[in-house]
Amino acid sequence: MRTVLNVSSGEDEAIVWANVLRNDGDAFVVIFDRYRDRTYRHALRMTANVHDAEDVVAGAFLELWRRRKSVRLVDGSVLPWLLVTATNLSRNLTRGLRRYRALIAALPRSEVVQSSEESVTARIEELRLAAQVHRALGRLSASDAALIMLTTYEDFSPSQVASVLGISNGAARTRLHRARSHMAEALGSLEATADIIMKESRR
Amino acid sequence: MSTLEMDPVFSEALREALMTTIKNTPRARHRWRWRVGTGVFFGLSLVAGGVALATGVFSPPGAPVNSPLGNIVTATRVGTATIDLGTPPATSTDLSLSLTCLTAGTFYFPNGSSLGCDTADLSQAPLYRTASEVVPLAPGVDSITITTSTNNSWTLQATYVNQVTTAWGVNAKGETYGVQNQSGTPDLIAVVIDQGTVHGYVEESELNCAAGGNVNSPAEALTWDQESQNRNISIPVYESNGTTVIGTFITGDATGSNAVTVPLSSLSLKC
């Protein structure tokens, strides 16, 4: 068995974050490289639109930098804060990203390239599911949406999300139960119209 | 959703934009920096250094002595990478690591300590942009990962070592002298002054007093902090006999144009 010393534990991330707080750009890039993909996938579930998801990732990391002094670490990690912020931005792209509109608009993007039929199929299927979730989440408040998404897809406990949202553990569990009921109801009724939603998501 | 990845063009541009945003933010003070030159021999790392650096370096009593076992592994990499060190020899107790930055950036050891280099550091000799650590060897560990951003380049020298901590010296007055270690603090603490050219000892009690250790009340602490903003304090440096003065050791962070250095004996605080 090989054991490799690594820096993936929460304790080590807290040290990296301490360097971010000293305005160390390289430390911030370590955080970006570590969580970019997870934030992107989360944003894609939230927005069901590739372009919007990219904007949300940009906004989330720019917000992480701007508000670095007030970020709440959960078990030594900034990830829950990042995902909750991405959730909030996804709920109101226009208002949430206003501060960064010019910067984000200036960032180049690839022409749409699909490398294989398999990846095209996968992408369409992912977007179809994302569109369903997106529509169902639209009926929830931003904090309830964050509770659902972070506990369902990202393996965070309700109490971990609660500490980022600034609510009690009890309130988090009650709201999560209620939000799950709403989601189940909404997803059931949306299944029949999934094709229409998928078309909307690709516009 | 795991089949989807972010557009690499957008991602890379965003990364650059974040770096630019951060560079335009005023840099905070107190960034950790590896120091070579004047310093107190606190703890292990300054004394022990890497094996490569330790050759010929003055080693005071009480310091750990690291005997290299096997070859020194040298590797140069870009970005985060893991270096295989081979099977540890049976008598290994620690790993000696020397990390040198080849580009600007921050480079993290596995224990979270880091080496920060800026553009100005790169014009310095490698010795002045090298951080050395001797870390206890955990069972089963035979590789080491250095973490940094994608384009940052570094060189690591690593070797397994057998570490033995030497005993403090005792002078004619019965005072112990050497470096702080697991046993505690000796009466005379080893220091280097004059850009590393003079090795000697300071009285632990005087060093403690010069650092504000004898402040007795919140009011005194407030006064001490205010006075310390523009004041450094010098204390005598002795030979190991604790009597012969061979120089002065200066403590404090005051660097402004109105900063003054005063001898400890001139202060009203009793030490």
Interface residues (C-beta under 8 A of the other chain):
Chain A: M1 R2 T3 V4 L5 N6 V7 E11 D12 I15 V16 N19 L21 R22 N23 D24 G25 D26 A27 F28 V29 V30 F32 D33 R36 D37 Y40 R41 L44 R45 V50 A53 E54 V57 A58 F61 L62 W65 L103 A106 L107 P108 R109 S110 S119 A122 R123 E126 L129 A130 Y153
Chain B: M1 S2 T3 L4 E5 M6 D7 P8 V9 F10 S11 A13 L14 R15 A17 L18 M19 T21 I22 K23 T25 P26 R27 A28 H30 R31 W32 T82 G105 T106 Y108 P110 N111 G112 S113 S114 G116 A138 P139 G140 V141 D142 S143 I144 T145 T147 T148 S149 T150 N152
